[in-house]
Each structure stands twice: as C-alpha cells, then as structure tokens.
Amino acid sequence: MVFFWYCFADWRESGWRETRTEALHQNAEGLDIQAPDAILSSLANAQIEAAKAVRGAIPAIAQAAEIIASRLNSGGKLAYAAAGSSGLMALADALELPGTFGIKRDRIAILIAGGDDAFKTLSGGPEDDTDEASAAVAAAGIAEGDCLIAVSASGSTPYAVRAIEDAKRCGAATIAIANNKDAPLLRLADIAILLETPPELIAGSTRMGAGTAQKIALNMLSTLAAIHLGHVHDGYMVNLMADNIKLRERAARIVAAISGRDRDDAARLLENSGGAVKTAILLAAGAASADAAQKILEGTGHKLRPALSAIEGSMGRKTSVLKTEPEKGQQGD
C-alpha cells in the first residue's frame, strides 16, 4: 500500500494534472444512493449543461464549415479521425453525409482507431497506436486540397493527434474538436473547436456530456458546410440521395412544397430528372430539359435559389415555383 501511494504521488508530481474530462461533476457525490428519478434528472441536466457548451464554439464552427465547403467544392476529400466514443460520433456524422446531402461516398474518409474491429468491441488499446493512424492517413490518400477533422474529448488521444500531424504534413486543412482547453489537438489544428463541457457525472465517461456536445458540433459543422455547398434550400435537403421508399416520398414532398405542384406532378418531375430534386424543381420552373436544368445549376455553383432566379430572368417573368403570398384581391388556396 505504501509502495502504491509512493508511486501514485511520484506520478502526480511528474506532471500529471486532472483535466475537465477526467474530473468529477460537482453533483456526483452520493449519486449511487439516490432515487432513480433523482439520478435520471441529474443525468438529463448534465446533458443540457454539456449542450450549452457548444454555443461558445459557434465562431470556430462557422470558420471550419467554410473550409470544409471550399475543399469539397474544389474536389477535395473530407476525412474524420477519432477513437473510442469520439470515433462513434465522427462515424455517425460521416455516414449521414451521402444520404442527406448527396456528397459522394468516395469523397468521405473515416479513420477510426482499431479499424472495422472498433465497431464490434471499441477496445481502448488502438487509440494509442500512432503507427495505425499514420497508415490510415496514407491509405485514405489525404493530400493537399483535402480536409481532416480530428475528434477527441481529452484532446490528447495519440491516434487523433498523429492523424492531424500527418494530415498537416500532407498539406490538408485540419480541424480539431476537443473538450479540454489547451489540449494538444487544439494547438495543432488550423481551426480549433473547443467544447468546454462540465465534468461528467460518471468521471471520465465522455460518451455522455462530452459526446453529446461533440455530436451537436458535428451536426452543426456538416450542416453549415452543406448549406454553403447549396445542398439546402429553406429547410429542405434538396440534394438528398433517395434510395428507399421513405426517401423517395420525401423527395416528392420537397419538390411539391417548393414548386407548388401536386404530389403526382412532383413524382413525374422526379422521374424525368432521374431522381434529382433540384433538377425536378427547375423543370417545374420552366427549364427546357433535365440537361438544361443541370447546366443552369452548374452556372450557379449547384445552388437552387440563384438557379430559379436565372430561369425567371430568362423568361422575363416570375415563376410560380417559390410560394408567395396571394396578390391583393386574390384568394389563397
């Protein structure tokens, strides 16, 4: 016992310090003897506290989204690198981008410590494997013109740190998301997104509050990047990949809502456009053909709103595609 304490004290004196992600939440004392409702209330409140931490990172998230959009727009790739529960947050965001926003799958790289095995076991050892991180960056072909997002609650996970170091050496833009101030990962990145979440109610269990904040930040980051790329019109995902019944119905609803056409017309327009929502909407607006609609979109950076304006201008009239208030003297539907 004396030997253990001596070693522990020596470890602390050698530079060990407690970080926020390892500290114990101020309301955690006696947690295990509280009533279930009280425990759950504390857990819910801790999640809300963690979510609020994202607000302080909004300026950095906005900068990062611009970089991501610029790199993707120029033909680059977007890579995510992380380990453990942070890896699961990164994975969830990355896998949604093709379906929700139509970003091609070969433009997204997912670097998770432990590789495919991580999805089954999520063991801790691989997060220390810097050689694996280097190999993953190389295998993904990360290069100048690409962008890599590294996510780590502690901000010091060796796998994530090595991934960002190698990506920088390759000339890629780098973004770091971490929950500890002054973490190595944040110092290395071009854009540092600090999510200063409170300590966890279960000390060190960063799948909880820290993970919630990471997921919110990643949602915001990828959504804003998609908006910059023209994949969103009002609140509609106009570049979605409609590859099942639910999404094909959603695509038809989107076309109907924006164009003012009925559902049957919307479905027909989608069929004529090969399932492309923006193309279908431009056909409804008066584009001569799907090819003509595509050329208009290419001229506007694939943004729907200026494409609609271009059709209006070429026809010398306002199209009925965008819903407006009824004119004076007319009755609405």
C-alpha positions in Angstrom: 0.0 0.0 0.0 2.8 2.4 0.9 4.6 1.4 -2.3 1.4 2.2 -4.4 0.9 5.6 -2.7 4.6 6.4 -3.3 4.3 5.6 -7.0 1.0 7.4 -7.3 2.4 10.5 -5.6 5.5 10.4 -7.8 3.2 10.1 -10.9 1.3 13.2 -9.8 4.4 15.2 -9.1 5.9 14.2 -12.5 3.4 16.4 -14.3 0.0 14.6 -14.1 -2.9 17.0 -13.7 -6.6 16.4 -13.7 -8.5 17.7 -16.8 -12.1 18.6 -17.0 -12.9 15.4 -18.9 -11.5 13.3 -16.1 -12.8 15.4 -13.2 -15.9 14.5 -11.2 -19.1 16.6 -11.6 -20.0 18.7 -8.5 -23.3 17.0 -8.2 -22.0 13.4 -8.4 -21.5 12.9 -4.7 -23.9 10.2 -3.4 -25.1 9.5 -7.0 -25.2 5.8 -6.4 -27.6 6.0 -3.4 -30.0 8.5 -4.9 -33.5 7.5 -6.0 -33.8 6.5 -9.7 -35.8 9.6 -10.7 -33.2 11.9 -9.0 -30.3 10.1 -10.8 -32.1 10.4 -14.1 -32.8 14.1 -13.5 -29.2 14.7 -12.8 -28.1 12.9 -15.9 -30.6 14.9 -18.0 -29.5 18.2 -16.6 -25.8 17.3 -17.2 -26.6 16.6 -20.9 -28.3 20.0 -21.1 -25.3 21.7 -19.5 -23.0 20.0 -22.0 -25.1 21.0 -24.9 -24.9 24.7 -23.9 -21.1 24.5 -24.2 -21.4 24.3 -28.0 -22.6 28.0 -28.2 -19.1 29.2 -27.3 -17.7 27.4 -30.3 -20.0 28.9 -32.9 -17.4 31.3 -34.4 -14.9 28.4 -34.8 -17.5 26.0 -36.2 -18.5 28.7 -38.8 -14.9 29.1 -39.9 -14.5 25.3 -40.1 -17.6 24.9 -42.2 -16.3 27.4 -44.8 -13.1 25.4 -45.1 -14.9 22.1 -45.5 -17.2 23.5 -48.1 -14.3 25.1 -50.0 -12.3 21.9 -50.1 -15.3 19.7 -51.1 -16.3 22.3 -53.8 -12.8 22.1 -55.2 -12.8 18.3 -55.5 -11.1 17.5 -52.2 -12.0 14.9 -49.6 -13.3 15.2 -46.1 -11.8 12.9 -43.6 -12.8 12.2 -40.0 -10.2 10.8 -37.5 -11.1 9.7 -34.0 -11.0 6.8 -31.4 -13.5 5.3 -28.9 -16.8 7.1 -28.3 -15.5 10.2 -30.2 -15.0 7.9 -33.1 -18.6 6.8 -33.0 -19.7 10.5 -33.0 -17.5 11.1 -36.0 -18.7 7.9 -37.8 -22.4 8.9 -37.3 -21.8 12.3 -38.9 -19.7 11.0 -41.8 -22.1 8.2 -42.8 -25.0 10.6 -43.0 -23.5 13.0 -45.5 -24.1 11.0 -48.7 -27.7 10.2 -48.0 -28.7 13.5 -46.5 -26.7 15.9 -48.7 -25.7 13.8 -51.7 -22.0 14.1 -51.1 -20.3 11.3 -52.9 -19.1 8.4 -50.7 -15.7 8.4 -52.3 -15.2 12.0 -51.0 -15.6 10.9 -47.4 -12.9 9.1 -45.5 -13.4 7.6 -42.0 -10.3 6.9 -39.9 -11.3 5.1 -36.7 -8.7 3.6 -34.3 -9.0 -0.2 -34.5 -10.5 -0.1 -38.0 -13.5 -2.3 -38.6 -13.0 -4.2 -35.4 -13.8 -1.0 -33.5 -17.4 -1.3 -34.5 -17.7 -4.6 -32.6 -15.5 -4.2 -29.5 -14.4 -0.5 -29.1 -11.4 -1.6 -27.1 -9.1 1.1 -25.7 -5.7 -0.1 -26.9 -6.0 1.1 -30.6 -6.3 4.7 -29.6 -2.6 4.7 -28.5 -1.5 3.2 -31.9 0.1 6.1 -33.7 1.5 3.8 -36.4 -2.0 2.8 -37.3 -3.1 6.4 -37.5 -0.2 7.2 -39.9 -1.2 4.1 -42.0 -4.8 5.2 -42.1 -4.0 8.7 -43.3 -1.8 7.3 -46.0 -4.3 4.7 -47.1 -7.0 7.3 -47.3 -4.8 9.3 -49.7 -5.1 12.5 -47.6 -3.4 15.3 -49.6 -3.3 19.0 -50.3 -6.8 20.1 -51.0 -8.4 17.8 -48.5 -9.7 18.5 -45.0 -9.4 16.3 -41.9 -11.5 16.6 -38.7 -9.9 15.1 -35.6 -12.2 14.5 -32.7 -11.1 13.7 -29.1 -12.7 14.5 -25.8 -9.4 14.7 -24.0 -7.7 16.4 -27.0 -4.6 14.2 -26.4 -5.6 10.9 -27.9 -2.4 9.6 -29.6 -4.3 8.3 -32.7 -6.1 11.6 -33.3 -3.0 13.7 -32.6 -0.9 11.6 -35.1 -3.7 11.8 -37.7 -3.8 15.6 -37.6 0.0 15.8 -37.6 0.3 13.6 -40.7 -2.6 15.4 -42.4 -0.9 18.8 -41.9 2.3 17.4 -43.4 0.3 16.3 -46.4 -1.0 19.9 -46.8 -4.6 19.1 -45.8 -6.6 21.7 -43.8 -7.1 20.5 -40.3 -10.0 20.9 -37.8 -9.9 19.7 -34.2 -12.8 19.1 -31.8 -11.9 18.6 -28.2 -13.4 19.2 -24.7 -10.3 20.3 -22.8 -8.8 23.7 -23.0 -5.2 24.0 -24.3 -5.3 20.3 -25.5 -2.5 19.3 -27.9 -5.0 18.6 -30.7 -6.4 22.1 -30.5 -2.9 23.6 -30.7 -2.1 21.6 -33.8 -5.2 22.3 -35.9 -5.8 25.1 -38.3 -9.2 25.6 -36.7 -9.7 24.6 -33.0 -13.2 23.9 -31.8 -13.2 23.8 -28.0 -16.3 22.4 -26.4 -15.7 23.2 -22.8 -18.2 20.8 -21.3 -18.6 20.4 -17.5 -17.0 17.3 -15.8 -19.1 14.1 -16.3 -21.4 12.7 -13.6 -19.5 9.5 -14.2 -16.0 10.8 -14.1 -14.2 10.2 -17.4 -17.2 8.7 -19.2 -17.0 11.1 -22.1 -19.6 9.2 -24.1 -22.1 11.3 -22.0 -21.9 15.1 -21.9 -18.7 15.5 -24.0 -20.1 13.1 -26.6 -23.4 14.9 -26.7 -21.6 18.2 -27.3 -19.4 16.6 -30.0 -22.4 15.3 -31.8 -24.1 18.7 -31.7 -21.0 20.4 -33.0 -20.5 17.9 -35.8 -24.2 18.2 -36.8 -23.8 22.0 -37.0 -20.5 21.8 -38.8 -21.5 19.4 -41.6 -24.9 21.0 -42.0 -23.5 24.5 -42.4 -20.9 23.2 -44.9 -23.8 21.6 -46.8 -25.7 24.9 -46.8 -22.6 26.6 -48.3 -22.5 23.9 -51.0 -26.1 24.6 -52.0 -27.5 21.3 -50.6 -30.2 23.0 -48.5 -33.0 25.3 -49.7 -35.0 26.9 -46.9 -35.1 23.9 -44.6 -35.2 21.2 -47.3 -32.4 18.8 -48.2 -32.5 19.4 -51.9 -29.5 17.1 -52.7 -30.6 14.0 -50.9 -30.0 10.5 -52.2 -33.4 9.0 -52.4 -32.6 5.3 -52.3 -35.6 3.9 -50.4 -39.3 4.3 -50.2 -39.3 6.8 -47.4 -36.7 9.0 -49.1 -38.4 8.8 -52.5 -41.6 10.0 -50.8 -39.6 12.8 -49.0 -38.1 13.9 -52.3 -41.6 14.1 -53.8 -42.8 16.2 -50.8 -39.8 18.5 -51.2 -40.4 19.1 -54.9 -44.1 19.6 -54.3 -43.5 22.0 -51.4 -41.0 24.2 -53.3 -42.6 24.1 -56.7 -46.3 24.4 -55.6 -47.1 21.4 -57.8 -49.2 18.5 -56.5 -47.7 15.2 -55.4 -48.4 13.4 -58.8 -46.7 16.2 -60.7 -43.8 16.2 -58.3 -43.3 12.4 -58.7 -43.4 12.8 -62.5 -40.9 15.6 -62.5 -38.6 13.5 -60.3 -38.9 10.6 -62.7 -37.9 12.9 -65.6 -34.9 14.3 -63.6 -33.6 10.9 -62.7 -34.5 11.4 -59.1 -32.5 14.7 -58.7 -34.6 17.1 -56.6 -33.1 20.4 -57.7 -33.4 19.4 -61.4 -37.1 18.4 -60.9 -37.8 21.8 -59.3 -36.1 23.6 -62.2 -38.2 21.6 -64.6 -41.3 22.8 -62.8 -40.0 26.3 -63.0 -39.7 26.1 -66.8 -36.3 24.6 -67.6 -36.5 23.1 -71.1 -35.0 19.7 -70.1 -33.1 17.9 -67.4 -29.9 18.7 -69.2 -30.7 22.4 -69.4 -31.5 22.4 -65.7 -28.2 20.8 -65.0 -26.3 23.4 -67.0 -28.2 26.2 -65.1 -27.2 24.6 -61.8 -23.5 24.3 -62.9 -23.6 28.0 -63.6 -24.8 28.8 -60.1 -22.5 26.5 -58.2 -25.4 24.0 -57.8 -27.3 26.5 -55.7 -31.1 26.2 -56.3 -32.1 29.8 -55.4 -30.0 31.6 -57.9 -30.8 28.9 -60.5 -34.5 29.7 -60.1 -33.7 33.4 -60.4 -31.8 32.7 -63.6 -34.9 30.9 -65.1 -37.1 33.8 -64.0 -34.8 36.3 -65.7 -34.5 34.3 -68.9 -38.3 34.1 -69.2 -38.9 37.7 -68.3 -41.4 36.8 -65.6 -41.6 35.5 -62.1 -42.1 31.7 -62.0 -44.7 30.2 -59.7 -42.1 27.8 -58.2 -41.4 29.7 -55.0 -44.6 30.1 -53.0 -45.6 33.6 -52.3 -48.5 35.3 -50.6 -51.6 35.7 -52.8 -51.8 39.1 -54.6 -54.3 41.7 -53.4 -57.8 40.8 -54.5 -56.9 37.1 -54.9 -57.9 34.3 -52.6 -55.4 31.8 -51.4 -55.9 28.0 -51.7 
